[in-house]
Protein backbone atom coordinates (compact mmCIF):
# COMPACT_ATOMS: atom_id res chain seq x y z
CA UNK A 1 0.00 0.00 0.00
CA UNK A 2 1.17 3.49 -0.82
CA UNK A 3 2.36 5.51 2.12
CA UNK A 4 0.06 8.49 2.79
CA UNK A 5 1.52 11.82 1.72
CA UNK A 6 1.82 14.61 4.30
CA UNK A 7 1.55 18.34 3.57
CA UNK A 8 3.99 20.45 5.59
CA UNK A 9 3.98 24.26 5.48
CA UNK A 10 7.34 25.67 6.57
CA UNK A 11 7.65 28.77 8.72
CA UNK A 12 11.09 30.28 8.17
CA UNK A 13 11.74 32.63 11.09
CA UNK A 14 14.02 35.60 11.52
CA UNK A 15 13.88 37.94 14.54
CA UNK A 16 10.68 36.24 15.70
CA UNK A 17 8.79 36.84 12.43
CA UNK A 18 7.92 34.46 9.60
CA UNK A 19 9.89 35.43 6.49
CA UNK A 20 10.48 34.01 3.03
CA UNK A 21 13.40 34.46 0.69
CA UNK A 22 14.50 33.35 -2.75
CA UNK A 23 17.61 31.16 -3.04
CA UNK A 24 18.10 31.74 0.76
CA UNK A 25 18.36 35.55 0.29
CA UNK A 26 16.02 38.50 -0.56
CA UNK A 27 14.07 37.97 2.64
CA UNK A 28 10.60 39.49 3.08
CA UNK A 29 8.09 39.42 5.93
CA UNK A 30 5.26 36.88 5.87
CA UNK A 31 3.62 37.31 9.30
CA UNK A 32 3.51 36.26 12.92
CA UNK A 33 4.55 32.62 13.54
CA UNK A 34 1.76 31.92 16.02
CA UNK A 35 -0.93 33.27 13.71
CA UNK A 36 0.56 31.43 10.73
CA UNK A 37 0.74 28.15 12.66
CA UNK A 38 -2.84 28.45 13.86
CA UNK A 39 -4.08 29.25 10.34
CA UNK A 40 -2.23 26.31 8.81
CA UNK A 41 -3.62 23.86 11.38
CA UNK A 42 -7.13 25.09 10.59
CA UNK A 43 -6.40 24.86 6.85
CA UNK A 44 -5.57 21.16 7.05
CA UNK A 45 -1.77 20.95 7.28
CA UNK A 46 -0.58 17.49 8.35
CA UNK A 47 2.62 18.78 9.93
CA UNK A 48 4.45 22.08 10.39
CA UNK A 49 8.10 23.03 10.20
CA UNK A 50 9.49 26.00 12.13
CA UNK A 51 12.96 26.99 11.03
CA UNK A 52 15.04 29.68 12.74
CA UNK A 53 17.01 30.53 9.61
CA UNK A 54 19.72 32.70 11.18
CA UNK A 55 20.30 30.88 14.48
CA UNK A 56 23.27 28.85 13.23
CA UNK A 57 24.94 31.78 11.46
CA UNK A 58 24.42 34.04 14.48
CA UNK A 59 25.77 31.31 16.77
CA UNK A 60 22.75 31.19 19.03
CA UNK A 61 20.02 28.78 20.08
CA UNK A 62 16.52 28.62 18.63
CA UNK A 63 14.03 31.12 20.09
CA UNK A 64 12.36 28.94 22.70
CA UNK A 65 9.66 31.44 23.62
CA UNK A 66 8.43 31.38 19.99
CA UNK A 67 8.43 27.56 20.03
CA UNK A 68 6.33 27.62 23.22
CA UNK A 69 3.81 30.04 21.75
CA UNK A 70 3.52 28.05 18.53
CA UNK A 71 3.11 24.81 20.50
CA UNK A 72 0.12 26.29 22.31
CA UNK A 73 -1.84 26.72 19.06
CA UNK A 74 -0.72 23.78 16.92
CA UNK A 75 -2.88 20.69 16.56
CA UNK A 76 -0.44 18.78 14.32
CA UNK A 77 3.13 17.54 14.85
CA UNK A 78 5.71 20.24 14.34
CA UNK A 79 9.42 20.08 13.69
CA UNK A 80 11.81 22.82 14.81
CA UNK A 81 15.20 23.48 13.23
CA UNK A 82 17.91 26.11 13.36
CA UNK A 83 20.64 26.40 15.99
CA UNK A 84 20.18 22.85 17.30
CA UNK A 85 23.80 21.96 17.81
CA UNK A 86 23.78 19.30 20.56
CA UNK A 87 21.47 16.98 22.51
CA UNK A 88 20.87 19.62 25.19
CA UNK A 89 19.60 22.26 22.74
CA UNK A 90 17.39 19.60 21.12
CA UNK A 91 15.93 18.66 24.52
CA UNK A 92 15.15 22.31 25.28
CA UNK A 93 13.25 22.68 22.00
CA UNK A 94 11.29 19.48 22.63
CA UNK A 95 10.48 20.52 26.19
CA UNK A 96 9.22 23.87 24.81
CA UNK A 97 6.59 21.87 22.90
CA UNK A 98 8.10 20.80 19.57
CA UNK A 99 7.40 17.21 18.49
CA UNK A 100 10.61 16.80 16.49
CA UNK A 101 13.91 18.56 15.92
CA UNK A 102 15.78 19.09 12.69
CA UNK A 103 19.54 19.49 12.52
CA UNK A 104 21.66 20.35 9.50
CA UNK A 105 24.98 22.19 9.86
CA UNK A 106 25.78 20.77 13.31
CA UNK A 107 25.07 17.23 12.12
CA UNK A 108 27.35 17.66 9.14
CA UNK A 109 30.17 19.12 11.23
CA UNK A 110 29.86 16.39 13.85
CA UNK A 111 28.13 13.31 12.38
CA UNK A 112 28.24 11.43 15.69
CA UNK A 113 25.75 14.03 16.94
CA UNK A 114 23.08 12.32 14.82
CA UNK A 115 23.67 9.00 16.58
CA UNK A 116 23.70 10.77 19.97
CA UNK A 117 20.36 12.45 19.25
CA UNK A 118 18.75 9.23 18.04
CA UNK A 119 19.88 7.46 21.20
CA UNK A 120 18.92 10.23 23.63
CA UNK A 121 15.67 11.44 22.08
CA UNK A 122 14.38 8.49 20.03
CA UNK A 123 14.75 8.23 16.26
CA UNK A 124 11.18 9.42 15.64
CA UNK A 125 12.08 12.85 17.06
CA UNK A 126 15.08 13.48 14.79
CA UNK A 127 15.12 14.86 11.24
CA UNK A 128 18.31 15.67 9.37
CA UNK A 129 18.07 18.52 6.87
CA UNK A 130 20.52 18.76 3.98
CA UNK A 131 20.87 21.95 1.94
CA UNK A 132 22.11 21.03 -1.53
CA UNK A 133 23.18 22.72 -4.74
CA UNK A 134 24.09 21.35 -8.11
CA UNK A 135 27.78 20.63 -8.64
CA UNK A 136 28.83 18.46 -11.56
CA UNK A 137 32.11 17.60 -9.83
CA UNK A 138 30.20 15.51 -7.25
CA UNK A 139 29.40 11.83 -7.97
CA UNK A 140 25.66 12.51 -7.60
CA UNK A 141 25.83 15.98 -9.13
CA UNK A 142 24.84 17.57 -5.80
CA UNK A 143 26.97 19.12 -3.05
CA UNK A 144 26.08 19.61 0.63
CA UNK A 145 25.90 23.21 1.86
CA UNK A 146 25.81 24.34 5.51
CA UNK A 147 25.33 27.58 7.46
CA UNK A 148 21.96 28.34 5.89
CA UNK A 149 23.22 27.56 2.39
CA UNK A 150 26.22 29.89 2.70
CA UNK A 151 29.10 27.41 2.94
CA UNK A 152 30.03 24.74 0.39
CA UNK A 153 31.40 21.57 2.00
CA UNK A 154 32.91 19.60 -0.87
CA UNK A 155 30.78 16.61 0.22
CA UNK A 156 28.42 14.66 -2.01
CA UNK A 157 24.78 15.10 -0.96
CA UNK A 158 23.66 11.53 -1.66
CA UNK A 159 26.64 10.03 0.17
CA UNK A 160 25.87 12.20 3.19
CA UNK A 161 22.19 11.20 3.04
CA UNK A 162 23.23 7.52 3.05
CA UNK A 163 25.39 8.07 6.12
CA UNK A 164 22.52 9.86 7.91
CA UNK A 165 20.18 7.00 6.97
CA UNK A 166 22.61 4.57 8.56
CA UNK A 167 22.02 6.24 11.95
CA UNK A 168 18.33 5.29 11.78
CA UNK A 169 16.94 8.78 11.15
CA UNK A 170 13.38 8.33 9.81
CA UNK A 171 13.13 11.60 7.85
CA UNK A 172 15.68 13.34 5.62
CA UNK A 173 14.91 16.84 4.38
CA UNK A 174 16.95 17.93 1.35
CA UNK A 175 16.38 21.54 0.24
CA UNK A 176 17.59 22.67 -3.16
CA UNK A 177 19.35 26.01 -2.94
CA UNK A 178 18.58 26.61 -6.63
CA UNK A 179 14.90 25.89 -6.10
CA UNK A 180 14.37 27.70 -2.79
CA UNK A 181 11.59 30.27 -3.12
CA UNK A 182 11.89 30.31 -6.92
CA UNK A 183 8.52 28.56 -7.47
CA UNK A 184 9.91 26.82 -10.56
CA UNK A 185 9.42 23.28 -9.25
CA UNK A 186 11.20 20.97 -6.83
CA UNK A 187 14.65 19.67 -7.75
CA UNK A 188 13.36 16.24 -8.76
CA UNK A 189 16.70 14.52 -9.54
CA UNK A 190 18.00 15.07 -6.00
CA UNK A 191 14.74 13.82 -4.45
CA UNK A 192 14.90 10.74 -6.65
CA UNK A 193 18.60 10.09 -6.01
CA UNK A 194 18.28 10.38 -2.23
CA UNK A 195 15.06 8.31 -2.10
CA UNK A 196 16.74 5.52 -4.07
CA UNK A 197 19.71 5.58 -1.68
CA UNK A 198 17.94 5.62 1.71
CA UNK A 199 15.15 3.91 3.64
CA UNK A 200 14.09 7.13 5.39
CA UNK A 201 11.16 9.26 4.25
CA UNK A 202 12.32 12.07 1.98
CA UNK A 203 10.83 15.56 2.23
CA UNK A 204 10.43 17.59 -0.96
CA UNK A 205 11.60 21.12 -0.16
CA UNK A 206 12.50 24.16 -2.23
CA UNK A 207 10.75 25.33 -5.35
CA UNK A 208 7.01 24.55 -5.22
CA UNK A 209 5.11 27.04 -7.37
CA UNK A 210 2.03 25.26 -8.67
CA UNK A 211 -0.07 22.16 -8.02
CA UNK A 212 1.75 20.03 -10.60
CA UNK A 213 5.03 20.50 -8.78
CA UNK A 214 3.71 18.68 -5.72
CA UNK A 215 2.54 15.73 -7.81
CA UNK A 216 5.93 15.55 -9.56
CA UNK A 217 7.62 15.38 -6.14
CA UNK A 218 5.40 12.47 -5.09
CA UNK A 219 6.32 10.65 -8.28
CA UNK A 220 10.00 11.30 -7.56
CA UNK A 221 9.63 9.54 -4.18
CA UNK A 222 8.84 12.27 -1.65
CA UNK A 223 6.39 11.35 1.11
CA UNK A 224 6.33 14.79 2.79
CA UNK A 225 5.62 17.88 0.68
CA UNK A 226 7.07 21.03 2.24
CA UNK A 227 6.39 24.50 0.90
CA UNK A 228 6.42 28.08 2.17
CA UNK A 229 5.87 30.92 -0.32
CA UNK A 230 2.89 29.41 -2.14
CA UNK A 231 1.09 28.85 1.17
CA UNK A 232 2.16 32.06 2.95
CA UNK A 233 1.11 34.34 0.11
CA UNK A 234 -2.08 32.45 -0.72
CA UNK A 235 -1.16 31.15 -4.18
CA UNK A 236 -2.22 27.64 -3.16
CA UNK A 237 -4.53 26.59 -0.33
CA UNK A 238 -3.96 23.23 1.35
CA UNK A 239 -7.49 21.90 0.76
CA UNK A 240 -7.12 22.62 -2.97
CA UNK A 241 -3.74 20.86 -3.03
CA UNK A 242 -5.13 17.80 -1.25
CA UNK A 243 -8.10 17.60 -3.66
CA UNK A 244 -5.75 17.92 -6.62
CA UNK A 245 -3.47 15.12 -5.38
CA UNK A 246 -6.37 12.83 -4.49
CA UNK A 247 -7.71 13.39 -8.00
CA UNK A 248 -4.44 11.92 -9.27
CA UNK A 249 -4.72 8.85 -7.08
CA UNK A 250 -2.40 10.02 -4.30
CA UNK A 251 -3.27 8.90 -0.76
CA UNK A 252 -3.18 11.86 1.64
CA UNK A 253 -2.74 11.66 5.41
Secondary structure as UniProt FT lines:
FT   STRAND          5..14
FT   TURN            15..16
FT   STRAND          17..22
FT   TURN            23..24
FT   STRAND          25..32
FT   HELIX           33..43
FT   STRAND          47..52
FT   TURN            53..59
FT   HELIX           64..73
FT   STRAND          77..81
FT   HELIX           87..95
FT   TURN            96..97
FT   STRAND          100..103
FT   HELIX           105..109
FT   TURN            110..111
FT   HELIX           112..121
FT   HELIX           123..125
FT   STRAND          126..134
FT   TURN            136..137
FT   TURN            139..140
FT   STRAND          142..146
FT   TURN            147..150
FT   STRAND          151..156
FT   HELIX           157..166
FT   TURN            167..168
FT   STRAND          171..176
FT   TURN            177..182
FT   HELIX           188..197
FT   STRAND          201..205
FT   HELIX           211..220
FT   STRAND          224..227
FT   HELIX           229..232
FT   TURN            233..234
FT   HELIX           238..247
FT   TURN            248..249
//
